Amino acid sequence: MKIVQLISGPKIYLSNQEKHFVETHKSKVKLSQLSEQELWMAQNLVRKGIYSISNDDQTLIKKINETH
């Protein structure tokens, strides 16, 4: 691994559906507005560190603005 790769951090790879989700939703999304499939994608994006869930468990908050 090159030093440049270590400094810039690991890349997060997204599927086409996940990329579309990130591009179409704003920085804050109410979980109640999402379909069942979108909730599943949101859960995966939380695991990948792209989004986090608010303290009241009602809102999805974007953590990373860039996608790779």
C-alpha positions in Angstrom: 0.0 0.0 0.0 1.3 3.5 -0.9 1.6 6.3 1.6 -0.8 8.4 -0.5 -3.5 5.7 -0.1 -3.0 5.7 3.7 -3.3 9.4 4.0 -6.4 9.8 1.8 -8.1 7.0 3.7 -9.9 3.9 2.4 -12.3 4.3 -0.5 -15.9 3.3 0.1 -17.4 1.5 -2.8 -21.1 1.7 -3.4 -23.5 -0.3 -5.6 -25.4 1.6 -8.3 -28.5 1.6 -6.2 -26.7 2.9 -3.2 -25.1 5.7 -5.3 -28.5 6.6 -6.6 -29.9 6.7 -3.1 -27.1 9.0 -1.9 -27.5 11.3 -4.9 -31.3 11.6 -4.7 -31.7 12.1 -0.9 -30.8 15.3 1.0 -28.4 15.5 3.9 -31.3 14.6 6.3 -34.0 12.1 5.5 -36.9 11.0 7.7 -36.9 7.2 8.0 -40.7 7.2 7.9 -40.6 8.5 4.3 -38.5 5.6 3.0 -39.8 2.4 1.4 -38.8 -1.0 2.7 -36.1 -1.4 0.0 -34.8 2.1 0.8 -34.7 1.3 4.5 -32.6 -1.8 3.6 -30.2 0.4 1.6 -30.1 3.0 4.3 -29.1 0.3 6.8 -26.2 -0.7 4.5 -25.1 2.9 4.1 -25.0 3.4 7.8 -22.8 0.3 8.1 -20.5 1.7 5.5 -20.3 5.1 7.3 -22.0 7.2 4.7 -25.0 8.0 6.9 -25.7 7.9 10.7 -29.0 7.7 12.5 -30.1 10.6 14.8 -30.4 10.2 18.5 -34.2 9.9 18.3 -33.9 7.1 15.7 -36.2 9.1 13.3 -33.7 10.7 10.9 -31.0 9.6 8.6 -28.0 12.1 8.5 -25.4 12.1 5.7 -21.9 12.0 7.1 -19.9 11.9 3.9 -20.5 14.2 0.9 -18.2 12.4 -1.6 -18.7 9.0 -3.0 -16.1 6.9 -4.7 
